[in-house]
Amino acid sequence: MSVIFTRSSEALFHELAAVPRPVKFYARYGNPTVDRVARLVAEMAGADGALLTSSGMAAIFTTIFALTGAGDHVVVPSQAYGETLELFEELQRFGLSATYLDEMTPAKLTGALQPNTRVVYVETPTNPLLQLTDLAAVVETCRDHDCLVVVDNTVASCVNSRPLELGVDLVIESGTKSMGGHSDVVAGSVAGRKELLERIWWPQVLLGCVLSPFDAWLLQRGIRTMPLRVARQNHTALVLARALEAEPGVRDVYYPGLASHPGHQIACRQMDGYGGLLSFTVDGDFEATRRVVEALRICTYAASLGDVHTLVMHPAAGWWGRDFTPREAAHVPGNLLRISVGIEAAEDVVADLRGALRAAG
Ligand SMILES: Cc1ncc(COP(=O)(O)O)c(C=O)c1O
């Protein structure tokens, strides 16, 4: 837990402090517990190393802050986690320009790349609409450009997807989700090659968005059961998605494991499992959707994903007491429900949703 480390002489103390990325100097620079868990995260991602941050957003911000500056350009998906989109809008105040793509196909990406493009930012699958991006194709398209491909892998998690194996430069994950798994720790990670992490580490020290040793320990506790939890969630989400597809009160189901999903073939190629997150539209309006939510008995109405409990959100109802930006609003129809399946019995989760849809219909 310690922030500081001492030695009996000034010379010995300087030995502690003088190593690259010291873990026994001052905890904003590093800490042995945090370092140990960072190595674990790196190993899971197939990376040289990883930095742990105080949240997933901190990982995204620190990475983009470190790799870009005024006059630079980034390519960003127009549909992704709402606060990520908002962050890229904020960064434009500092002279960063962005091109938003509704899908990152090689043709669209080629058209968007500029000589000053420094980062191509991808989220796959996206939250909340589970849009897939072909990472190998993005890497290939960016090969002759002086830019880095950064992927938010939160929804898939490193159990289901390891973008670095496909040639991506950096992979970001919100540790708050599947890694932590119990909604009792807010954390983030960025993993990749050592030289890139060196560039991100110092801005992280300056920003101070480090993970506390206690939270790193909680993250490690979560990681121990992560493969078991994620395997269970993969199974339940597929069972649930198929059941919802057959349900008369449901219009569209968004889940990469369904053959009907436009990204299914990409998911089959680049994911080991389809993940625990799915969304669907109720065959009705905002009010009908609200009634479904209120009829649920087992699923919990709460933000976040990757928890041991099944979490349901009605995105159009808002979740942080502010209006959506136009970019977000375009992607959250009033009848959309997002489900992050937990580790309950699949038949209980299916029965709860089926019962709620029928009771509200
Ligand atoms: C895809 C995705 N990326 C990043 C984040 C941000 O993570 P955190 O809440 O840990 O900052 C979230 C949070 O929901 C997310 O869903």
Ligand as a Chemical Component Dictionary entry (heavy atoms), coordinates in Angstrom:
data_LIG
# 
_chem_comp.id                   LIG 
_chem_comp.type                 NON-POLYMER 
_chem_comp.pdbx_formal_charge   0 
_chem_comp.three_letter_code    LIG 
# 
loop_
_chem_comp_atom.comp_id 
_chem_comp_atom.atom_id 
_chem_comp_atom.alt_atom_id 
_chem_comp_atom.type_symbol 
_chem_comp_atom.charge 
_chem_comp_atom.model_Cartn_x 
_chem_comp_atom.model_Cartn_y 
_chem_comp_atom.model_Cartn_z 
_chem_comp_atom.pdbx_ordinal 
LIG C1 C1 C 0 -16.322 0.710 -23.927 1  
LIG C2 C2 C 0 -15.957 1.512 -22.719 2  
LIG N1 N1 N 0 -14.770 2.145 -22.685 3  
LIG C3 C3 C 0 -14.394 2.884 -21.628 4  
LIG C4 C4 C 0 -15.220 3.038 -20.537 5  
LIG C5 C5 C 0 -14.779 3.892 -19.388 6  
LIG O1 O1 O 0 -14.403 3.108 -18.311 7  
LIG P1 P1 P 0 -14.361 3.685 -16.814 8  
LIG O2 O2 O 0 -15.785 3.860 -16.383 9  
LIG O3 O3 O 0 -13.595 2.658 -16.055 10 
LIG O4 O4 O 0 -13.673 4.999 -16.868 11 
LIG C6 C6 C 0 -16.462 2.398 -20.519 12 
LIG C7 C7 C 0 -17.370 2.544 -19.385 13 
LIG O5 O5 O 0 -18.500 2.120 -19.393 14 
LIG C8 C8 C 0 -16.838 1.620 -21.641 15 
LIG O6 O6 O 0 -18.018 0.980 -21.688 16 
# 
loop_
_chem_comp_bond.comp_id 
_chem_comp_bond.atom_id_1 
_chem_comp_bond.atom_id_2 
_chem_comp_bond.value_order 
_chem_comp_bond.pdbx_ordinal 
LIG C1 C2 SING 1  
LIG C2 N1 SING 2  
LIG C2 C8 DOUB 3  
LIG N1 C3 DOUB 4  
LIG C3 C4 SING 5  
LIG C4 C5 SING 6  
LIG C4 C6 DOUB 7  
LIG C5 O1 SING 8  
LIG O1 P1 SING 9  
LIG P1 O2 DOUB 10 
LIG P1 O3 SING 11 
LIG P1 O4 SING 12 
LIG C6 C7 SING 13 
LIG C6 C8 SING 14 
LIG C7 O5 DOUB 15 
LIG C8 O6 SING 16 
# 
